[in-house]
Amino acid sequence: MPYFVYLIITENKNKKRFSYVGYTGNIKKRLNSHNSGKGAKFTRGKKWKLVYYEKYMSKSQAMKNEYRLKKDYKLRKELIINK
């Protein structure tokens, strides 16, 4: 089963941008859960847009790269700009 590491973004009324990184086995279902208020606590109440994802064949590899992307703010910013 493939796993995905994804990056989603949202903006509030003041045009301040927020991003969230996660991993999942079903990217469409996960994005829908974020947008319907059933995702991670941080993502509730906001409209999210998928800007980047990577596919992995193992859960452990996906988790490892999710951790890397969560810690690398510079890379995250670059991915958002290049969306």
C-alpha positions as CSV (number, residue, x, y, z in Angstrom):
1,M,0.0,0.0,0.0
2,P,1.4,3.4,-0.9
3,Y,1.7,6.2,1.6
4,F,1.9,9.9,0.9
5,V,3.6,12.8,2.7
6,Y,1.6,16.0,2.0
7,L,1.8,19.8,2.5
8,I,-1.4,21.8,2.8
9,I,-1.8,25.6,3.2
10,T,-4.5,28.0,4.2
11,E,-4.8,31.8,4.7
12,N,-6.8,33.7,7.3
13,K,-8.6,37.1,6.9
14,N,-5.3,39.0,7.4
15,K,-3.6,37.1,4.6
16,K,-1.4,35.3,7.1
17,R,-0.5,31.9,5.6
18,F,-0.4,28.6,7.7
19,S,0.9,25.3,6.6
20,Y,0.5,21.7,7.8
21,V,2.5,18.6,7.0
22,G,1.2,15.0,7.4
23,Y,1.2,11.5,6.0
24,T,-1.6,9.2,4.9
25,G,-2.6,6.2,2.9
26,N,-5.4,8.1,1.1
27,I,-4.7,11.7,0.2
28,K,-8.1,12.7,-1.1
29,K,-9.9,11.3,2.0
30,R,-7.4,12.9,4.3
31,L,-7.8,16.4,2.7
32,N,-11.6,16.0,2.9
33,S,-11.3,15.2,6.6
34,H,-9.1,18.3,7.2
35,N,-11.6,20.5,5.4
36,S,-14.7,19.0,7.1
37,G,-13.3,19.6,10.6
38,K,-12.4,16.0,11.4
39,G,-8.7,16.2,10.7
40,A,-5.9,17.2,13.1
41,K,-6.9,19.8,15.8
42,F,-4.7,22.4,14.2
43,T,-6.5,22.2,10.9
44,R,-10.1,22.4,12.1
45,G,-12.2,25.4,11.0
46,K,-10.0,26.3,8.0
47,K,-10.2,25.7,4.3
48,W,-7.1,23.8,3.2
49,K,-5.5,23.5,-0.2
50,L,-3.0,20.7,-1.2
51,V,0.2,22.2,-2.6
52,Y,2.6,19.3,-2.5
53,Y,2.8,15.5,-2.0
54,E,5.3,12.7,-2.3
55,K,4.5,9.0,-2.7
56,Y,6.3,6.2,-0.8
57,M,5.9,2.5,-0.8
58,S,6.5,2.0,2.9
59,K,4.9,3.6,6.0
60,S,8.3,4.0,7.7
61,Q,9.8,5.9,4.8
62,A,6.8,8.2,4.6
63,M,7.0,8.9,8.4
64,K,10.7,9.6,8.1
65,N,10.2,12.1,5.3
66,E,7.2,13.7,7.0
67,Y,9.4,14.4,10.0
68,R,12.1,15.8,7.8
69,L,9.6,18.1,6.0
70,K,8.0,19.2,9.3
71,K,11.4,20.3,10.7
72,D,12.7,22.0,7.5
73,Y,10.9,25.3,7.4
74,K,13.1,26.6,4.5
75,L,12.1,23.6,2.3
76,R,8.5,24.0,3.2
77,K,8.5,27.7,2.3
78,E,10.2,26.9,-1.0
79,L,7.6,24.2,-1.8
80,I,4.8,26.7,-1.1
81,I,6.3,29.4,-3.3
82,N,6.8,27.0,-6.2
83,K,3.2,25.7,-6.0
